[in-house]
Amino acid sequence: MGSNVASFGERIAKAGKKLKAKGALEFLNDWKYQLGHEILVPKGILHSYMYSSLYNPNSKIIVRTTTQDRMLKSAEYWLAGFFGLEWYERSKCRLEEPMTDSIRRTNNATIEVIIEQDRANNSLAGYLNCPNAQKQNGGNDAAKVWISNYLSNATARLRDLADGFDWTIDDTYAAQTMCPYETVAYGFSRFCDLFTYEEWVGFSYSVDLAFAGNNAFQNPAGRAVGIGYQQEVIARLQNHTLGYSGSQINVTLDNNTVTFPLNQSLYFDFSHDTNIASILTAFGLKQFSQLLQPTEYPGPHNFTVSHITPFGARLDIEIIKTPKPFKADRSGYDEDGGETKYVHFILNQRTVPLGWSFPECDVERKDGWCEFDTFLRVQQDMPELADYDRACHGDIETVPYGVVYDGRPL
């Protein structure tokens, strides 16, 4: 998304005085692209409200992020929201070599900065050590088909307002993309009013198609890109390090309790929106696997990126302990059992009902929880399903969108 708005900004700047925009586009005569390619949206204050009681103020926790500048700043700003500004010991926070695995020491947390570059093992950017995932871009193709459909009228409408400029459908889509980017950065964007409600529904769906085919169940490496993080979560739940994974985790870090601690009550990891989509796929959450058609809008659907990975997306995995089994209808405790643990997935403050994807977790549970041991049993097959070596590094065919539906090679 970031690249198309940047290209649009370059085209407008290059047009200069030749562009004679009028009507709703008149603002383009003086408009300049100023966003850059990345946008930071901190969310730490909300999570402080939700989880600060779980933090032991006498301890420091390991927080993981990557060497990408935006990811590092995201971690720093988010932690300032969670702990307050005093969390940061500035004098101890200089990275001498920004492209090495590094430690930033702080009052409340230690930031573990993991290399993010091609072929580097990093579960927080799993696609970078998955060359095949970067070749499988069926989602882009599907989105283009849909864009040519839903933006044809808007393109004709805007072309008539842009004298001296060869306005294309790519410009229309970039202008539409500019609306949420500028709104997040500045609180307002004049691009938003250029489009109808139906065109905004179409825009949302174009992003769904792109993510589904590039990062999720419609990509043959969809599971593999996220499987390293799935393995790390399961290792934490089972209280062991990872000396070998058969995936893209950094074994040097994950086989050491200093850099992969097992005794924290809170774990914070900072990743990318596309990686979160792949992580959900790696966990096998098939409620997000519906094959979306690029030629027609299906109506409400679970794999809606504006709900799954909006700006500042959050996936929380809670472990809940109850004195006795808690009834599926939430009417109270089952007196026949003893202490029970449950797993609860929360995506952007909405429960992900685990029973919808795993019948073993009981689809009738109103709270969407899954018994802890049941969840672990369900997850033990996920690395095999991901087929990391073949999916990421094997000789697999590049397939068109719509052929793959389970996030793994055919």
C-alpha positions as CSV (number, residue, x, y, z in Angstrom):
1,M,0.0,0.0,0.0
2,G,2.8,2.4,0.9
3,S,4.5,2.1,-2.5
4,N,1.5,3.1,-4.5
5,V,0.8,6.3,-2.6
6,A,4.5,7.3,-2.8
7,S,4.4,6.7,-6.6
8,F,1.3,8.8,-6.8
9,G,3.0,11.6,-4.9
10,E,5.9,11.5,-7.3
11,R,3.6,11.7,-10.4
12,I,1.7,14.7,-9.0
13,A,5.0,16.4,-8.2
14,K,6.4,15.7,-11.7
15,A,3.3,17.0,-13.4
16,G,3.9,20.4,-11.7
17,K,2.1,23.3,-13.4
18,K,0.8,21.1,-16.2
19,L,-1.8,19.7,-13.8
20,K,-4.9,21.9,-13.8
21,A,-7.1,20.2,-11.3
22,K,-10.6,21.5,-10.7
23,G,-13.7,20.8,-8.7
24,A,-13.2,18.2,-6.0
25,L,-9.6,17.7,-7.1
26,E,-8.6,21.4,-7.1
27,F,-6.6,20.9,-3.9
28,L,-4.1,18.8,-5.9
29,N,-2.8,22.0,-7.5
30,D,-1.0,22.8,-4.2
31,W,-0.9,19.4,-2.6
32,K,2.4,17.7,-1.7
33,Y,3.1,14.2,-0.6
34,Q,4.7,14.2,2.8
35,L,3.9,10.9,4.5
36,G,7.0,8.8,3.7
37,H,6.5,5.0,3.4
38,E,5.7,4.1,7.0
39,I,3.2,5.3,9.7
40,L,3.5,4.8,13.5
41,V,0.4,4.2,15.6
42,P,1.1,3.5,19.3
43,K,-1.4,1.5,21.3
44,G,0.3,1.0,24.7
45,I,-2.0,2.9,26.9
46,L,-5.0,0.6,26.1
47,H,-2.9,-2.5,26.9
48,S,-1.7,-0.9,30.2
49,Y,-5.4,-0.6,31.2
50,M,-6.0,-4.2,30.2
51,Y,-2.9,-6.0,31.5
52,S,-0.8,-3.7,33.7
53,S,-1.9,-5.7,36.8
54,L,0.0,-8.7,35.5
55,Y,3.3,-6.9,35.4
56,N,5.7,-7.3,38.3
57,P,7.2,-3.8,38.8
58,N,10.3,-5.4,40.5
59,S,11.3,-7.2,37.3
60,K,12.3,-6.3,33.7
61,I,10.7,-8.1,30.8
62,I,12.1,-8.9,27.4
63,V,10.2,-7.2,24.6
64,R,11.0,-8.2,21.0
65,T,11.0,-6.2,17.8
66,T,13.0,-5.9,14.6
67,T,15.7,-3.7,13.3
68,Q,13.4,-1.9,10.9
69,D,13.2,1.7,12.2
70,R,9.4,1.8,12.2
71,M,9.2,-1.4,14.2
72,L,11.8,-0.2,16.8
73,K,10.0,3.1,17.2
74,S,6.7,1.3,17.5
75,A,8.0,-0.7,20.4
76,E,9.5,2.3,22.1
77,Y,6.3,4.5,21.8
78,W,4.0,1.6,22.7
79,L,6.1,0.9,25.8
80,A,5.9,4.6,26.8
81,G,2.2,4.2,26.6
82,F,2.2,1.0,28.7
83,F,4.7,2.0,31.4
84,G,4.9,5.8,31.1
85,L,7.7,7.9,29.8
86,E,10.0,6.9,32.7
87,W,10.4,3.4,31.3
88,Y,13.2,4.6,29.0
89,E,16.9,4.8,30.3
90,R,18.0,6.9,27.4
91,S,21.7,6.8,28.3
92,K,21.8,3.0,27.8
93,C,19.8,2.8,24.6
94,R,22.2,3.4,21.8
95,L,22.6,0.8,19.1
96,E,26.1,0.8,17.8
97,E,25.3,-1.5,14.9
98,P,21.7,-1.1,13.9
99,M,21.7,-4.2,11.6
100,T,22.7,-6.7,14.3
101,D,20.7,-8.4,16.9
102,S,20.9,-6.0,19.8
103,I,19.6,-5.2,23.3
104,R,18.1,-1.9,24.5
105,R,18.1,-1.8,28.3
106,T,15.4,0.1,30.0
107,N,13.8,0.6,33.4
108,N,10.9,-1.7,32.9
109,A,11.7,-3.7,29.8
110,T,14.6,-4.8,27.7
111,I,14.1,-4.5,24.0
112,E,15.5,-7.3,21.9
113,V,16.1,-6.1,18.4
114,I,16.2,-8.9,15.9
115,I,17.7,-8.5,12.4
116,E,15.1,-7.8,9.7
117,Q,16.6,-8.4,6.3
118,D,16.5,-11.0,3.5
119,R,17.4,-14.5,4.5
120,A,17.7,-13.6,8.2
121,N,15.8,-15.9,10.6
122,N,13.2,-13.7,12.3
123,S,9.7,-15.0,13.3
124,L,8.5,-11.3,13.5
125,A,9.2,-10.9,9.8
126,G,8.8,-14.5,8.6
127,Y,8.5,-13.7,4.9
128,L,12.1,-12.5,4.6
129,N,13.4,-16.0,5.0
130,C,10.7,-17.4,2.7
131,P,11.7,-16.6,-0.8
132,N,8.7,-18.5,-2.3
133,A,6.3,-16.3,-0.4
134,Q,7.7,-13.3,-2.1
135,K,7.1,-14.9,-5.5
136,Q,3.5,-15.9,-4.9
137,N,1.6,-12.6,-5.5
138,G,-1.7,-13.9,-6.5
139,G,-3.4,-11.6,-4.1
140,N,-2.1,-8.6,-6.1
141,D,-3.6,-10.0,-9.3
142,A,-6.9,-10.7,-7.7
143,A,-7.0,-7.2,-6.3
144,K,-6.3,-5.7,-9.7
145,V,-9.2,-7.6,-11.2
146,W,-11.5,-6.2,-8.5
147,I,-10.1,-2.7,-8.7
148,S,-10.8,-2.5,-12.5
149,N,-14.4,-3.4,-11.6
150,Y,-15.3,-1.2,-8.7
151,L,-13.2,1.9,-9.6
152,S,-14.1,2.3,-13.3
153,N,-16.7,5.0,-12.6
154,A,-14.5,6.8,-10.1
155,T,-11.6,6.8,-12.6
156,A,-13.7,8.4,-15.3
157,R,-15.1,10.9,-12.8
158,L,-11.7,12.0,-11.5
159,R,-10.0,12.0,-14.9
160,D,-12.5,14.7,-16.0
161,L,-11.2,16.9,-13.1
162,A,-7.5,16.5,-13.8
163,D,-6.7,18.5,-16.9
164,G,-3.1,18.1,-18.1
165,F,-2.6,14.9,-16.3
166,D,-2.9,11.3,-17.6
167,W,-5.1,10.0,-14.8
168,T,-5.2,6.2,-14.6
169,I,-7.1,3.7,-12.5
170,D,-3.8,3.3,-10.5
171,D,-4.0,6.9,-9.6
172,T,-7.6,6.5,-8.5
173,Y,-6.6,3.6,-6.2
174,A,-3.6,5.5,-4.9
175,A,-5.8,8.5,-4.1
176,Q,-8.2,6.2,-2.3
177,T,-5.4,4.7,-0.4
178,M,-4.2,8.2,0.6
179,C,-7.3,8.8,2.6
180,P,-6.6,6.4,5.5
181,Y,-2.9,7.2,5.4
182,E,-3.4,10.9,5.8
183,T,-6.3,10.5,8.2
184,V,-4.1,8.5,10.6
185,A,-1.2,10.9,10.2
186,Y,-3.0,14.2,10.3
187,G,-6.6,13.5,11.4
188,F,-8.1,14.5,8.1
189,S,-7.7,13.9,4.4
190,R,-9.4,15.6,1.4
191,F,-9.0,12.4,-0.6
192,C,-11.7,10.8,1.5
193,D,-14.6,12.8,0.1
194,L,-13.7,11.8,-3.5
195,F,-15.4,8.4,-3.2
196,T,-18.8,7.0,-2.5
197,Y,-19.8,4.6,0.3
198,E,-19.9,1.8,-2.2
199,E,-16.5,2.6,-3.5
200,W,-15.2,2.5,0.1
201,V,-16.7,-1.0,0.5
202,G,-14.9,-1.9,-2.7
203,F,-11.6,-0.5,-1.4
204,S,-11.8,-2.6,1.8
205,Y,-12.5,-5.7,-0.3
206,S,-9.5,-5.0,-2.5
207,V,-7.2,-5.1,0.5
208,D,-8.9,-8.4,1.7
209,L,-8.1,-10.0,-1.7
210,A,-4.5,-8.8,-1.6
211,F,-3.8,-10.1,1.9
212,A,-5.7,-13.4,1.3
213,G,-3.6,-14.2,-1.8
214,N,-0.3,-12.8,-0.6
215,N,-0.2,-13.6,3.1
216,A,-2.9,-16.0,4.2
217,F,-4.8,-19.2,3.2
218,Q,-4.8,-18.4,-0.6
219,N,-1.0,-18.4,-0.6
220,P,1.0,-21.7,-0.7
221,A,3.4,-20.2,1.9
222,G,0.8,-18.5,4.0
223,R,1.2,-21.0,6.9
224,A,5.0,-21.2,6.5
225,V,5.6,-17.5,6.9
226,G,3.8,-17.5,10.3
227,I,4.8,-20.9,11.6
228,G,8.0,-19.7,13.4
229,Y,5.9,-17.4,15.7
230,Q,3.4,-20.2,16.2
231,Q,6.2,-22.4,17.4
232,E,7.5,-19.7,19.8
233,V,4.0,-19.3,21.3
234,I,3.6,-23.0,21.8
235,A,7.1,-23.2,23.3
236,R,6.3,-20.5,25.8
237,L,3.1,-22.3,26.8
238,Q,5.0,-25.6,27.2
239,N,7.8,-23.8,29.1
240,H,10.7,-24.7,26.9
241,T,13.2,-23.1,24.6
242,L,13.7,-23.9,20.9
243,G,17.0,-25.4,19.8
244,Y,15.5,-26.5,16.5
245,S,12.3,-25.6,14.7
246,G,12.5,-26.4,11.0
247,S,11.3,-22.8,10.4
248,Q,12.6,-19.2,10.3
249,I,13.0,-18.7,14.1
250,N,16.4,-17.4,15.3
251,V,17.6,-20.5,17.2
252,T,20.5,-18.5,18.7
253,L,18.1,-16.3,20.5
254,D,15.3,-18.8,21.1
255,N,17.5,-21.5,22.7
256,N,18.6,-19.1,25.4
257,T,16.4,-18.1,28.4
258,V,18.1,-14.7,28.5
259,T,16.8,-13.8,25.1
260,F,13.8,-16.2,25.1
261,P,12.6,-16.1,28.7
262,L,10.0,-18.5,30.0
263,N,9.0,-16.9,33.3
264,Q,7.3,-13.7,32.2
265,S,3.6,-13.1,33.0
266,L,3.5,-10.7,29.9
267,Y,5.1,-11.1,26.5
268,F,5.2,-8.3,24.0
269,D,6.3,-8.9,20.4
270,F,6.1,-6.3,17.6
271,S,5.5,-7.5,14.0
272,H,4.0,-6.4,10.7
273,D,0.4,-6.5,9.5
274,T,1.1,-9.0,6.8
275,N,3.0,-11.2,9.3
276,I,0.0,-11.2,11.6
277,A,-2.2,-12.5,8.8
278,S,0.3,-15.3,8.2
279,I,0.5,-16.0,12.0
280,L,-3.3,-16.5,12.1
281,T,-3.0,-18.8,9.1
282,A,-0.1,-20.7,10.8
283,F,-2.3,-21.3,13.9
284,G,-4.8,-22.9,11.5
285,L,-7.7,-20.5,12.1
286,K,-9.7,-21.6,9.2
287,Q,-12.6,-19.3,10.0
288,F,-10.4,-16.9,7.9
289,S,-10.0,-19.2,5.0
290,Q,-13.0,-18.4,2.8
291,L,-12.0,-18.2,-0.8
292,L,-12.9,-14.6,-1.8
293,Q,-13.8,-14.1,-5.5
294,P,-12.1,-11.1,-7.3
295,T,-15.2,-10.6,-9.5
296,E,-17.9,-10.0,-6.9
297,Y,-18.3,-8.7,-3.4
298,P,-19.5,-11.6,-1.1
299,G,-21.1,-9.5,1.6
300,P,-19.9,-9.7,5.2
301,H,-16.9,-12.1,5.6
302,N,-14.5,-13.1,8.3
303,F,-11.3,-12.3,6.5
304,T,-11.8,-8.5,6.5
305,V,-8.4,-6.9,6.8
306,S,-9.8,-3.7,8.3
307,H,-10.9,-5.8,11.3
308,I,-7.9,-8.2,11.3
309,T,-4.9,-5.9,10.8
310,P,-6.0,-2.2,10.9
311,F,-3.3,0.4,11.7
312,G,-1.8,-0.6,15.1
313,A,-3.3,-4.1,15.0
314,R,-3.1,-6.2,18.2
315,L,-3.3,-10.0,18.6
316,D,-3.6,-10.9,22.3
317,I,-3.3,-14.5,23.5
318,E,-4.5,-14.9,27.0
319,I,-4.1,-17.8,29.4
320,I,-7.0,-17.9,31.8
321,K,-7.0,-20.1,34.9
322,T,-10.3,-21.0,36.7
323,P,-10.8,-23.0,39.9
324,K,-13.1,-25.4,38.1
325,P,-14.1,-26.0,34.5
326,F,-16.2,-23.1,33.2
327,K,-19.4,-24.2,31.4
328,A,-19.6,-23.5,27.7
329,D,-22.8,-21.5,28.2
330,R,-21.0,-19.4,30.9
331,S,-23.7,-20.2,33.4
332,G,-21.1,-21.1,36.0
333,Y,-18.6,-23.7,37.1
334,D,-18.8,-27.4,36.5
335,E,-18.5,-28.8,40.1
336,D,-17.1,-32.2,38.9
337,G,-13.7,-30.9,37.8
338,G,-10.7,-29.2,39.3
339,E,-8.5,-26.2,38.3
340,T,-8.6,-25.6,34.5
341,K,-6.7,-23.4,32.1
342,Y,-8.1,-21.9,28.9
343,V,-6.6,-20.2,25.8
344,H,-8.3,-17.0,24.6
345,F,-7.5,-15.2,21.3
346,I,-8.4,-11.6,21.1
347,L,-7.9,-9.7,17.8
348,N,-8.2,-6.0,18.1
349,Q,-10.3,-6.4,21.2
350,R,-12.7,-8.9,19.7
351,T,-12.7,-12.6,20.7
352,V,-11.6,-15.0,18.0
353,P,-13.8,-18.1,18.8
354,L,-11.4,-21.0,18.6
355,G,-14.2,-23.5,18.3
356,W,-15.1,-22.0,14.9
357,S,-11.8,-23.3,13.6
358,F,-11.2,-26.3,15.9
359,P,-14.3,-28.4,16.7
360,E,-12.2,-30.0,19.5
361,C,-12.4,-26.6,21.3
362,D,-16.2,-26.8,21.4
363,V,-18.0,-24.5,18.9
364,E,-20.8,-24.0,21.4
365,R,-18.6,-22.1,23.8
366,K,-20.0,-18.6,24.1
367,D,-16.7,-17.2,25.3
368,G,-14.6,-18.6,22.4
369,W,-12.1,-20.2,24.7
370,C,-10.3,-23.5,24.3
371,E,-9.1,-25.7,27.0
372,F,-5.4,-25.4,27.3
373,D,-4.4,-29.0,26.8
374,T,-6.9,-29.3,23.9
375,F,-5.4,-26.3,22.2
376,L,-1.9,-27.7,22.5
377,R,-3.0,-31.0,21.0
378,V,-4.6,-29.1,18.1
379,Q,-1.5,-27.1,17.5
380,Q,1.0,-29.9,17.4
381,D,0.2,-30.7,13.8
382,M,0.6,-27.1,12.5
383,P,4.3,-27.2,11.7
384,E,3.8,-30.3,9.5
385,L,0.9,-28.6,7.8
386,A,3.0,-25.5,7.1
387,D,5.7,-27.6,5.4
388,Y,8.2,-24.8,5.8
389,D,11.2,-26.2,3.9
390,R,9.1,-27.0,0.8
391,A,6.8,-24.0,1.0
392,C,9.5,-21.5,1.5
393,H,12.6,-23.0,-0.2
394,G,11.3,-25.9,-2.3
395,D,10.8,-26.0,-6.1
396,I,7.1,-25.2,-6.1
397,E,5.0,-23.8,-8.9
398,T,3.8,-20.2,-8.9
399,V,0.0,-20.6,-8.9
400,P,-2.7,-18.2,-9.8
401,Y,-5.1,-16.8,-7.1
402,G,-7.9,-19.2,-6.2
403,V,-6.0,-22.5,-6.6
404,V,-4.6,-22.7,-3.1
405,Y,-7.1,-22.6,-0.2
406,D,-5.3,-24.0,2.8
407,G,-2.1,-21.9,3.0
408,R,0.3,-24.6,2.0
409,P,1.7,-26.0,-1.3
410,L,-0.4,-28.2,-3.5
